[in-house]
Amino acid sequence: YWPHLPKVDGHQTFSPDGTRLLTDRYPDRFYEQTIQLYSERGLESEFGPFVPEARYFGPTRCDLHPRWDETGRYISFDSTHDGGRAVYLLDLEQS
Protein backbone atom coordinates (compact mmCIF):
# COMPACT_ATOMS: atom_id res chain seq x y z
CA TYR A 1 0.00 0.00 0.00
CA TRP A 2 2.89 2.34 0.68
CA PRO A 3 5.83 2.60 -1.75
CA HIS A 4 8.50 2.34 1.00
CA LEU A 5 7.41 -1.11 2.23
CA PRO A 6 10.08 -3.81 1.99
CA LYS A 7 10.20 -5.80 -1.22
CA VAL A 8 10.81 -9.07 0.65
CA ASP A 9 8.51 -11.82 1.77
CA GLY A 10 7.26 -11.94 5.34
CA HIS A 11 4.09 -12.20 7.39
CA GLN A 12 2.34 -8.83 7.25
CA THR A 13 -0.60 -7.62 9.30
CA PHE A 14 -2.22 -4.22 9.73
CA SER A 15 -2.79 -2.69 13.16
CA PRO A 16 -6.37 -2.75 14.48
CA ASP A 17 -6.83 0.90 13.45
CA GLY A 18 -5.28 0.30 10.00
CA THR A 19 -2.53 2.93 10.35
CA ARG A 20 0.52 0.68 10.84
CA LEU A 21 1.87 -2.47 9.26
CA LEU A 22 3.77 -5.15 11.11
CA THR A 23 5.98 -7.70 9.32
CA ASP A 24 8.66 -10.21 10.11
CA ARG A 25 11.67 -10.96 7.96
CA TYR A 26 12.82 -14.43 7.06
CA PRO A 27 16.27 -15.34 8.39
CA ASP A 28 19.15 -13.58 6.64
CA ARG A 29 22.50 -15.21 5.85
CA PHE A 30 23.45 -14.90 9.54
CA TYR A 31 20.11 -16.54 10.55
CA GLU A 32 18.95 -13.28 12.12
CA GLN A 33 15.23 -12.50 12.06
CA THR A 34 13.64 -9.13 12.79
CA ILE A 35 10.19 -7.64 13.25
CA GLN A 36 9.55 -4.30 11.56
CA LEU A 37 6.83 -1.76 12.23
CA TYR A 38 5.86 0.65 9.41
CA SER A 39 3.58 3.63 9.15
CA GLU A 40 2.74 5.65 6.04
CA ARG A 41 5.92 7.68 6.80
CA GLY A 42 8.18 4.61 6.63
CA LEU A 43 9.95 2.32 9.06
CA GLU A 44 9.10 3.31 12.65
CA SER A 45 10.73 0.54 14.67
CA GLU A 46 12.68 -2.66 14.27
CA PHE A 47 12.84 -5.34 16.94
CA GLY A 48 15.51 -8.01 17.14
CA PRO A 49 17.56 -9.53 15.81
CA PHE A 50 16.26 -12.86 17.03
CA VAL A 51 18.79 -15.62 16.34
CA PRO A 52 17.75 -19.24 16.87
CA GLU A 53 20.01 -22.06 18.01
CA ALA A 54 21.47 -24.16 15.16
CA ARG A 55 18.94 -26.97 15.72
CA TYR A 56 16.24 -24.56 14.51
CA PHE A 57 17.86 -23.78 11.14
CA GLY A 58 16.34 -25.05 7.90
CA PRO A 59 13.11 -27.05 7.91
CA THR A 60 12.69 -26.80 11.70
CA ARG A 61 12.96 -23.00 11.73
CA CYS A 62 10.39 -20.92 13.53
CA ASP A 63 8.99 -17.95 11.63
CA LEU A 64 8.13 -15.07 13.94
CA HIS A 65 4.52 -14.58 12.72
CA PRO A 66 4.01 -11.27 14.57
CA ARG A 67 0.44 -10.32 15.44
CA TRP A 68 -1.38 -7.48 17.17
CA ASP A 69 -3.58 -7.56 20.23
CA GLU A 70 -6.98 -5.93 19.77
CA THR A 71 -5.79 -2.59 21.22
CA GLY A 72 -2.69 -2.19 19.02
CA ARG A 73 -0.46 -1.75 22.07
CA TYR A 74 1.02 -5.26 22.18
CA ILE A 75 2.67 -7.50 19.62
CA SER A 76 3.07 -11.21 20.18
CA PHE A 77 5.42 -13.39 18.14
CA ASP A 78 6.82 -16.92 18.02
CA SER A 79 10.56 -17.46 18.38
CA THR A 80 13.28 -19.95 19.29
CA HIS A 81 15.96 -17.38 20.18
CA ASP A 82 16.00 -18.45 23.87
CA GLY A 83 16.65 -22.12 23.07
CA GLY A 84 13.09 -23.44 22.83
CA ARG A 85 9.86 -22.58 21.07
CA ALA A 86 7.89 -19.89 22.87
CA VAL A 87 5.50 -16.99 22.35
CA TYR A 88 6.79 -13.53 23.32
CA LEU A 89 4.99 -10.27 24.01
CA LEU A 90 6.25 -6.77 23.16
CA ASP A 91 4.67 -3.70 24.76
CA LEU A 92 4.98 -0.95 22.15
CA GLU A 93 4.56 1.75 24.80
CA GLN A 94 7.58 0.39 26.70
CA SER A 95 9.82 -0.28 23.68
C-alpha positions in Angstrom: 0.0 0.0 0.0 2.9 2.3 0.7 5.8 2.6 -1.7 8.5 2.3 1.0 7.4 -1.1 2.2 10.1 -3.8 2.0 10.2 -5.8 -1.2 10.8 -9.1 0.6 8.5 -11.8 1.8 7.3 -11.9 5.3 4.1 -12.2 7.4 2.3 -8.8 7.3 -0.6 -7.6 9.3 -2.2 -4.2 9.7 -2.8 -2.7 13.2 -6.4 -2.8 14.5 -6.8 0.9 13.4 -5.3 0.3 10.0 -2.5 2.9 10.4 0.5 0.7 10.8 1.9 -2.5 9.3 3.8 -5.2 11.1 6.0 -7.7 9.3 8.7 -10.2 10.1 11.7 -11.0 8.0 12.8 -14.4 7.1 16.3 -15.3 8.4 19.1 -13.6 6.6 22.5 -15.2 5.8 23.4 -14.9 9.5 20.1 -16.5 10.6 18.9 -13.3 12.1 15.2 -12.5 12.1 13.6 -9.1 12.8 10.2 -7.6 13.3 9.5 -4.3 11.6 6.8 -1.8 12.2 5.9 0.6 9.4 3.6 3.6 9.1 2.7 5.6 6.0 5.9 7.7 6.8 8.2 4.6 6.6 10.0 2.3 9.1 9.1 3.3 12.6 10.7 0.5 14.7 12.7 -2.7 14.3 12.8 -5.3 16.9 15.5 -8.0 17.1 17.6 -9.5 15.8 16.3 -12.9 17.0 18.8 -15.6 16.3 17.7 -19.2 16.9 20.0 -22.1 18.0 21.5 -24.2 15.2 18.9 -27.0 15.7 16.2 -24.6 14.5 17.9 -23.8 11.1 16.3 -25.0 7.9 13.1 -27.0 7.9 12.7 -26.8 11.7 13.0 -23.0 11.7 10.4 -20.9 13.5 9.0 -18.0 11.6 8.1 -15.1 13.9 4.5 -14.6 12.7 4.0 -11.3 14.6 0.4 -10.3 15.4 -1.4 -7.5 17.2 -3.6 -7.6 20.2 -7.0 -5.9 19.8 -5.8 -2.6 21.2 -2.7 -2.2 19.0 -0.5 -1.8 22.1 1.0 -5.3 22.2 2.7 -7.5 19.6 3.1 -11.2 20.2 5.4 -13.4 18.1 6.8 -16.9 18.0 10.6 -17.5 18.4 13.3 -20.0 19.3 16.0 -17.4 20.2 16.0 -18.5 23.9 16.7 -22.1 23.1 13.1 -23.4 22.8 9.9 -22.6 21.1 7.9 -19.9 22.9 5.5 -17.0 22.3 6.8 -13.5 23.3 5.0 -10.3 24.0 6.2 -6.8 23.2 4.7 -3.7 24.8 5.0 -0.9 22.2 4.6 1.7 24.8 7.6 0.4 26.7 9.8 -0.3 23.7 
